[in-house]
Amino acid sequence: MMNATMAQQMANKDGFIAALDQSGGSTPKALKLYGVAEDAYSNDTEMFALIHAMRARIIKSPAFTGEKVIGAILFERTMDGDIDGTPTADYLWDKRGIVPFLKVDQGLMEEQSGVQLMKPMNGLDTLLKRAVSKNIFGTKMRSVINAADKAGIEAIVAQQFEVGSQILGHGLMPIIEPEVNIKIDDKAEAEELLLAAIQRHLETVANGQQVMLKLSLPTKANLYKPLVNDPRVMRVVALSGGYSRDEANELLSANPGVIASFSRALTEGLSHGQSDADFDATLAATIDSIFEASRAA
């Protein structure tokens, strides 16, 4: 059963969600941006230990609390790890007041009809049971839209909601993330098609249940306002999607009711070589800026 206190925070509290869920494919790039070169590790075990240390440093920073960061999305290995001897999800909630989520997708399929569906998630039920046992509140899964193709977008949204129903069946809150590639020429058209498809599939959400949505910042401000106001949607959150933090914050501020769920834009400016004082000051300024953009009226 969903934690009612966590649900109340996610539904109503000002703040944003930190995306700390870089997976195997994106970890080398995240470490490089953090100042850790690929020659600093020789295998996946060492690589994941370094990214866990980075995430732990962020989570333990004084500014990283539920006052402004209301949720955090974890990679599976991060969920299975600990911080100072406490399981990561419990550390987030019990010591920082931050609601823990888990990334559950296994990556993307090759593009068809202008979209990349999620790969089959073998063992998803087993993973979801483990997530429940580790006090995870919800999940996140990403697929990508590369063209304004109506059939492709319908397929991507149908898949997201089908898996979302499976996740709800375990008492977890699904964050549905059909990302629109911000670099495509027909981005605005793709977003209109996406909105219509999501609205259709929200009709399949059972009475008394909700989902969350994680969407690219739209070309047309307030495009997703109907989703923000839909009682079947707990929260609409936005990914930075390749925008710089300043660009993402500016676009986010133009979409009241939508809050951030940034990854690269959150860690922008952080470096392995920074002193703790510099690291904490940089992160605090970043959190303040994203928080203000997320609470724009």
Backbone hydrogen bonds, N-H to C=O, Kabsch-Sander energy under -0.5 kcal/mol:
donor,donor_aa,acceptor,acceptor_aa,energy
7,A,3,N,-2.4
8,Q,4,A,-2.3
9,Q,5,T,-1.9
10,M,6,M,-2.7
11,A,7,A,-2.2
12,N,8,Q,-1.9
13,K,9,Q,-2.1
16,F,68,K,-1.8
17,I,260,A,-2.8
18,A,71,G,-2.8
19,A,262,F,-2.5
20,L,18,A,-0.9
20,L,73,I,-2.0
27,T,23,S,-1.8
30,A,26,S,-2.1
31,L,27,T,-2.8
32,K,28,P,-2.3
33,L,29,K,-2.4
34,Y,30,A,-1.1
35,G,32,K,-1.5
36,V,31,L,-3.2
37,A,35,G,-0.7
40,A,37,A,-1.9
41,Y,38,E,-1.2
47,M,43,N,-2.3
48,F,44,D,-3.1
49,A,45,T,-1.7
50,L,46,E,-1.8
51,I,47,M,-2.1
52,H,48,F,-2.1
53,A,49,A,-1.9
54,M,50,L,-1.9
55,R,51,I,-2.4
56,A,52,H,-2.9
57,R,53,A,-2.1
58,I,54,M,-2.0
59,I,55,R,-2.9
60,K,56,A,-2.3
61,S,57,R,-0.6
61,S,58,I,-1.1
64,F,61,S,-1.7
65,T,63,A,-1.7
66,G,96,R,-2.9
68,K,65,T,-1.5
69,V,65,T,-2.7
70,I,16,F,-1.6
70,I,68,K,-0.8
71,G,16,F,-1.2
72,A,99,V,-2.5
73,I,18,A,-2.8
74,L,101,F,-2.2
75,F,20,L,-0.8
78,T,75,F,-0.6
79,M,75,F,-2.3
80,D,76,E,-2.1
81,G,77,R,-0.7
81,G,78,T,-0.7
83,I,86,T,-3.1
86,T,83,I,-1.7
88,T,81,G,-1.9
91,Y,87,P,-2.7
92,L,88,T,-2.6
93,W,89,A,-2.2
94,D,90,D,-2.9
95,K,90,D,-0.6
95,K,91,Y,-1.7
96,R,91,Y,-0.9
96,R,92,L,-0.9
97,G,92,L,-0.5
97,G,93,W,-0.7
98,I,92,L,-2.4
99,V,70,I,-2.2
101,F,72,A,-2.8
102,L,138,G,-1.7
103,K,74,L,-3.0
104,V,140,K,-2.7
105,D,140,K,-0.8
109,M,117,L,-3.1
112,Q,115,V,-2.6
115,V,112,Q,-1.8
116,Q,144,V,-3.0
117,L,115,V,-0.6
119,K,107,G,-2.5
122,N,120,P,-1.2
124,L,121,M,-1.5
127,L,123,G,-2.2
128,L,124,L,-3.0
129,K,125,D,-2.1
130,R,126,T,-1.9
131,A,127,L,-2.5
132,V,128,L,-2.4
133,S,129,K,-2.1
134,K,130,R,-1.3
135,N,132,V,-1.7
136,I,131,A,-2.5
137,F,100,P,-2.7
138,G,100,P,-1.0
139,T,173,M,-2.5
140,K,102,L,-2.1
141,M,175,I,-1.5
143,S,177,E,-2.3
144,V,116,Q,-1.8
145,I,179,E,-3.4
146,N,114,G,-3.1
146,N,144,V,-0.5
147,A,114,G,-0.9
149,D,147,A,-2.1
150,K,148,A,-0.6
153,I,149,D,-2.8
154,E,150,K,-2.3
155,A,151,A,-2.1
156,I,152,G,-2.2
157,V,153,I,-2.2
158,A,154,E,-2.4
159,Q,155,A,-2.2
160,Q,156,I,-2.0
161,F,157,V,-2.5
162,E,158,A,-2.1
163,V,159,Q,-2.4
164,G,160,Q,-2.4
165,S,161,F,-2.0
166,Q,162,E,-1.3
167,I,163,V,-2.2
168,L,164,G,-2.5
169,G,165,S,-1.6
170,H,167,I,-1.7
171,G,168,L,-2.1
172,L,167,I,-1.6
173,M,137,F,-1.8
175,I,139,T,-2.4
176,I,174,P,-0.7
176,I,212,M,-2.8
177,E,141,M,-1.5
177,E,175,I,-0.5
179,E,143,S,-2.5
179,E,177,E,-1.1
181,N,145,I,-2.7
181,N,179,E,-0.6
184,I,181,N,-1.3
187,K,184,I,-1.0
190,A,186,D,-2.5
191,E,187,K,-2.3
192,E,188,A,-1.7
193,L,189,E,-2.2
194,L,190,A,-2.4
195,L,191,E,-2.6
196,A,192,E,-2.0
197,A,193,L,-2.2
198,I,194,L,-2.8
199,Q,195,L,-2.5
200,R,196,A,-1.9
201,H,197,A,-2.3
202,L,198,I,-2.0
203,E,199,Q,-0.5
203,E,200,R,-1.1
204,T,201,H,-1.7
205,V,202,L,-1.4
209,Q,206,A,-2.1
211,V,232,R,-2.2
212,M,174,P,-2.6
213,L,235,R,-2.1
214,K,176,I,-3.1
215,L,213,L,-0.5
215,L,237,V,-2.6
217,L,239,L,-0.7
221,A,219,T,-0.6
223,L,220,K,-1.7
225,K,222,N,-1.7
227,L,224,Y,-0.9
228,V,224,Y,-2.0
229,N,225,K,-2.1
230,D,227,L,-0.7
233,V,230,D,-2.1
234,M,211,V,-2.7
234,M,232,R,-0.6
235,R,211,V,-0.5
236,V,257,G,-0.5
237,V,213,L,-3.4
237,V,235,R,-0.5
238,A,259,I,-2.6
239,L,215,L,-1.5
243,Y,240,S,-2.2
248,A,244,S,-3.0
249,N,245,R,-2.8
250,E,246,D,-2.1
251,L,247,E,-2.4
252,L,248,A,-2.7
253,S,249,N,-2.3
254,A,250,E,-0.7
254,A,251,L,-0.8
255,N,252,L,-2.1
257,G,296,A,-0.5
258,V,255,N,-2.0
259,I,236,V,-2.0
261,S,238,A,-2.8
262,F,17,I,-0.5
266,L,263,S,-0.7
267,T,263,S,-1.7
268,E,264,R,-1.0
270,L,267,T,-2.3
272,H,34,Y,-3.9
274,Q,271,S,-1.5
279,F,275,S,-3.0
280,D,276,D,-2.7
281,A,277,A,-2.1
282,T,278,D,-2.6
283,L,279,F,-2.6
284,A,280,D,-2.4
285,A,281,A,-2.1
286,T,282,T,-2.1
287,I,283,L,-2.9
288,D,284,A,-2.4
289,S,285,A,-2.0
290,I,286,T,-2.4
291,F,287,I,-2.6
292,E,288,D,-2.3
293,A,289,S,-1.9
294,S,290,I,-2.1
295,R,291,F,-1.4
296,A,293,A,-0.9
